[in-house]
Amino acid sequence: MFASVIFTTYNHPRWLEKTLWGFSAQSYRDFEIIVADDGSNEETREVVERLKTEIDIPIQHIWQADDGFQKCRIMNKAIVASRGEYLIFTDGDCIPHPEFVQNHVTLAAENTLLSGGYFKLPLDVSRAISKQDILSGDCTRPGWLLRHGVAFTPKIAKLYSHPLLGAILDALTITRATWNGHSSSTWKKHFIETNGFDERMQYGGQDREFGERLMNLGLKTRQVRYRCSCVHLDHGRGYARPESIAKNRSIRKYTREHRVTRTDYGIEPNPGKASGEN
């Protein structure tokens, strides 16, 4: 099965490069990478163009002009450009476990969304990770991280990604399966059915709202946080705004209460209809 891995980026070329090297080291090879660029400058384009010549996985760079935080808009453009029948979403600041794509593809099921996990790294370790640490898979191994100063927490078990152990831990976890930005996947046809992400939404809950529409559509959720994991590189979030978070909560509330399955503000916009806009 050919898959598309989609993630957004915005002026974090060092973190983006580490993410791309992580996908170059995947055990599963039948996929493409789509960098959904929400208005980055020339340095990001140079990183992508250079790695296109160094990585043997096809890379698409989908760019839009900087208009503030417009993640939903650029993700919809990436969905349209994708060639895979199965779409895996992560972030441009996450280095995937070497089995990340393999496990998403292996665990894919009809009418199901997969909800994966991540392990957040401190800033000093995020900066120190080298290309070789990524290509060898060391930076996603619990033992290596502990030796390099990461404090122990039971959450580090998400990085083992062992099929049997992971299945047991996923069955035991009390964490609810949701659509999240760092590790989630489902079939492309479901993105088309729901009309993709709601482009009225900026930072704060936009991924969850999309997942809620998938569930309203009748998709089952499957928790795979111990089998489809990545390490999250630390950085600031200057784009978080209370007003956008409040607006997004209102849209999510409407989606839940009215069992919305398709947004009128997505891949094919239809602003003539009222779909919960306040």
Secondary structure, DSSP 8 states (H G I E B T S, - for coil): --EEEEEEESS-HHHHHHHHHHHHT-S--SEEEEEEESS--HHHHHHHHHHHHH-SS-EEEEE----SS-HHHHHHHHHHH---SEEEEEETTEEE-TTHHHHHHHH--TTEEEE-EEEE--HHHHHH--HHHHHTTGGG-HHHHHHTT----GGGGGGS--HHHHHHHHHH--S-----SSSEEEEHHHHHHHTSS-TT--SSSHHHHHHHHHHHTT-EEEE-TTTSEEEE-----TT--HHHHHHHHHHHHHHHHTT--S-SSSSS--TTS-SS--
